[in-house]
Amino acid sequence: QVQLVESGGGSVQAGGSLRLSCVASEYTANSYSMGWFRQPPGKEREEVATICRVNADTFYSDSVKGRFTISQDKAKNTVYLQMNSLKVEDSGMYYCASGRVCSLWSRDFGYWGQGTQVTVSS
């Protein structure tokens, strides 16, 4: 069972930056892919970005392309999400997840962290 711990959320003004981190308890088949998903207030969870840890392929939702960058540090079993040019609509609870399939879709991720809050103000 993979344990995921997120950190790095907070409050920032529009146009600012934040970096989220997610540490996985182990590197197994259940963490071949890791990613970030978010749930804005009053809305359903949506995809943000994922990374295939074997070959570092990355996937991004259209809403964050060019502004967010997902990366990994294999030695630390950690995945990062660098968020630049933040917008008010980027606000929400951000969840780290891991799974066996390299994809952008939340249905392919079976392990989830507790989430970290990101609030972007105008």
Disulfide bonds with the S-S distance in Angstrom:
Cys22-Cys96 1.97
Cys52-Cys102 1.94
